[in-house]
Amino acid sequence: MAILQPVCRARWKGWETRIGIDPRVANFTLDVTGKVWFVDVFPPRYRHRNGPLVEWPEPMSQLGRTLGYFKHYDVRGITLCFLSQLGRANPVHRIVFESMVFEFLDKFFSEKERVLFIQGLEQTSWKKVRALLGVPSPLTQSRKRRIIALIRGASHEQVFGYQYYVYSLREIALELASAGLMSNESLEEFFRKSHFEDELPSQDLRKLEKQLSSVICDA
């Protein structure tokens, strides 16, 4: 979080940062003294005369460009991406990671931004899935149907005004893994299948939804 702080505090305007960053866990490393470094040599995410560099090669679809910008140049997207990657590395501690990140938000969010971010997060499909999974009783058929409905609508939902697309499905997968319904291996396979820089073929998106729905049906 200390590495993200200067990037997220240096704003271009509003929520948008001056430079971009991809906070994947694989982009952080330790040296022999235990100091944390961020290493992501390509592509360099910066603004130039033709606009911000989001990915290389540049996404062909508008959705790819918009989501790439949100994930790497918007403090909300950067924070969501970071939380997702922490959960991917260790899904059992997903909720703990989230709590720790929330404690750090005031380092680069204003008080108003922090409130708006947390309120927006509470409205997402994966937070609703978490609430349904967290009821201390067997997973009833009624709750299963509600979760499956959330899965089917997740790729179209608006998260902070952006269609979050396959990333919403990833977040739901993280909730299932955190609840012990998906293994770490299955979660990692899901992330590989849902790798996104441009729009996925519709049949691939349906397969991802079906995979998550099957987990719920078997629970």
C-alpha positions in Angstrom: 0.0 0.0 0.0 2.9 2.4 0.7 4.0 2.0 -2.9 0.5 2.8 -4.2 0.2 5.8 -2.0 2.3 8.4 -4.1 0.7 7.2 -7.4 -2.8 7.5 -6.0 -2.2 10.9 -4.4 -0.8 12.5 -7.5 -4.1 13.2 -9.3 -4.6 14.4 -12.9 -8.2 15.3 -12.0 -10.9 13.9 -9.8 -10.4 10.2 -9.2 -7.8 9.9 -12.1 -4.1 9.6 -11.4 -1.3 11.3 -13.3 0.4 8.0 -14.1 -1.0 4.5 -14.3 -0.1 1.4 -12.3 -0.9 -2.3 -12.4 -0.8 -3.5 -8.8 -0.6 -7.3 -9.6 1.0 -9.2 -6.8 3.5 -10.5 -9.3 4.7 -6.9 -9.9 5.9 -6.6 -6.3 9.1 -8.0 -5.1 11.4 -8.1 -2.0 15.2 -7.4 -2.0 17.7 -9.0 0.4 17.0 -6.4 3.0 13.2 -7.0 3.0 12.4 -3.8 1.2 9.4 -3.9 -1.2 9.8 -2.8 -4.8 7.4 -2.4 -7.6 8.7 -3.9 -10.9 6.6 -3.6 -14.0 8.8 -2.5 -16.9 6.3 -2.8 -19.7 4.2 -1.2 -20.7 5.0 2.1 -18.9 1.6 3.6 -18.1 1.9 7.3 -18.6 0.2 10.2 -20.4 1.6 11.3 -23.7 0.4 13.6 -26.5 -1.9 10.9 -27.9 -3.4 10.2 -24.5 -2.7 7.7 -21.6 -1.0 4.4 -22.5 -3.3 1.7 -21.1 -1.9 -1.5 -22.5 0.5 -2.7 -25.2 -0.7 -3.4 -27.8 -3.6 -0.9 -27.4 -7.0 -2.7 -26.8 -9.1 -2.8 -29.9 -12.5 -2.5 -28.2 -13.9 0.5 -26.4 -14.7 -1.7 -23.4 -11.0 -2.8 -23.3 -9.8 0.7 -23.4 -12.3 2.0 -20.8 -11.7 -0.8 -18.3 -7.9 -0.6 -18.8 -8.0 3.1 -18.0 -10.3 2.5 -14.9 -8.1 -0.3 -13.6 -4.8 1.5 -14.0 -5.5 5.3 -13.9 -8.4 5.6 -11.4 -7.8 5.3 -7.7 -11.0 3.2 -7.3 -10.0 0.8 -10.0 -6.4 0.6 -8.8 -7.7 -0.3 -5.3 -10.2 -2.9 -6.6 -7.4 -4.4 -8.7 -5.1 -4.6 -5.7 -7.7 -6.2 -3.5 -8.5 -8.7 -6.2 -4.9 -9.7 -6.6 -4.3 -10.0 -2.9 -7.4 -12.3 -2.7 -6.1 -14.3 -5.6 -2.8 -14.9 -3.8 -4.5 -16.0 -0.6 -8.3 -16.2 -0.8 -8.7 -17.4 2.8 -7.6 -13.9 4.0 -9.6 -11.9 1.4 -11.8 -10.2 4.1 -8.7 -9.5 6.3 -6.9 -7.9 3.3 -9.9 -5.8 2.6 -10.1 -4.5 6.2 -6.3 -3.7 6.1 -6.6 -1.8 2.8 -9.7 0.2 4.1 -7.6 1.3 7.1 -5.0 2.7 4.6 -7.4 4.5 2.3 -7.2 7.8 4.1 -3.5 8.0 2.9 -4.7 8.8 -0.6 -8.5 9.2 -0.4 -10.2 12.3 1.0 -12.8 11.6 3.7 -15.6 12.1 1.2 -13.9 9.8 -1.4 -13.5 7.1 1.2 -17.2 7.1 2.1 -18.2 7.1 -1.6 -15.8 4.3 -2.4 -17.0 2.0 0.4 -20.7 2.8 -0.3 -20.2 2.0 -4.0 -18.4 -1.2 -3.1 -21.3 -2.4 -0.9 -23.6 -2.2 -3.9 -21.6 -4.7 -6.0 -22.7 -8.2 -7.0 -19.9 -9.8 -5.2 -20.7 -8.0 -1.9 -24.3 -9.3 -2.2 -22.9 -12.8 -2.9 -20.8 -12.5 0.3 -23.8 -11.5 2.3 -25.8 -14.5 1.0 -22.9 -16.9 1.7 -22.4 -15.5 5.2 -25.8 -16.5 6.6 -25.0 -19.1 9.3 -27.1 -21.9 7.9 -27.0 -24.4 5.0 -27.1 -22.8 1.6 -30.8 -23.0 0.8 -32.2 -23.4 -2.7 -33.6 -19.9 -2.5 -30.2 -18.4 -1.7 -28.6 -20.5 -4.4 -31.1 -19.1 -7.0 -30.3 -15.5 -5.8 -26.6 -16.1 -6.1 -26.9 -17.6 -9.6 -29.0 -14.6 -10.7 -26.2 -12.3 -9.4 -23.6 -14.4 -11.4 -25.7 -14.1 -14.6 -26.0 -10.4 -14.3 -22.5 -9.6 -13.1 -20.8 -9.0 -16.4 -23.3 -6.2 -17.2 -23.3 -4.4 -13.8 -22.1 -0.9 -13.3 -19.3 -0.5 -10.8 -18.6 3.2 -10.1 -20.2 4.0 -13.4 -18.2 1.4 -15.4 -19.4 -1.9 -16.8 -17.1 -4.1 -14.8 -17.6 -7.0 -17.2 -15.5 -10.2 -16.5 -13.9 -8.6 -13.4 -17.2 -8.8 -11.6 -17.2 -12.6 -12.2 -13.6 -12.8 -10.9 -14.7 -11.0 -7.7 -17.5 -13.5 -7.3 -15.1 -16.4 -7.8 -12.9 -14.8 -5.1 -15.9 -14.8 -2.7 -16.6 -18.5 -3.4 -12.9 -19.3 -2.8 -12.9 -17.3 0.4 -15.9 -19.2 1.6 -14.2 -22.5 0.8 -16.4 -23.4 -2.1 -13.6 -23.2 -4.7 -10.1 -24.5 -4.3 -7.1 -22.3 -4.9 -6.3 -24.3 -8.0 -9.8 -23.8 -9.4 -9.6 -20.1 -8.6 -6.3 -19.8 -10.4 -7.7 -21.7 -13.4 -10.7 -19.3 -13.5 -8.4 -16.3 -13.5 -6.4 -17.7 -16.4 -9.6 -18.4 -18.4 -10.9 -14.9 -17.7 -7.7 -13.0 -18.7 -9.0 -9.9 -20.3 -7.5 -7.0 -22.4 -10.3 -6.9 -24.9 -13.8 -8.3 -25.1 -14.1 -12.0 -24.6 -16.2 -14.2 -27.1 -19.7 -14.4 -25.7 -19.5 -18.2 -25.4 -16.4 -17.9 -23.2 -18.2 -15.5 -20.9 -21.1 -17.9 -20.7 -18.8 -20.7 -19.8 -17.3 -18.6 -16.9 -20.8 -17.9 -15.6 -21.7 -21.6 -15.9 -18.6 -22.6 -14.0 -19.5 -20.3 -11.1 -23.1 -21.4 -11.1 -22.1 -25.0 -11.0 -20.0 -24.3 -7.8 -23.2 -22.9 -6.2 -25.4 -25.8 -7.4 -23.0 -28.3 -5.9 -22.6 -26.5 -2.6 
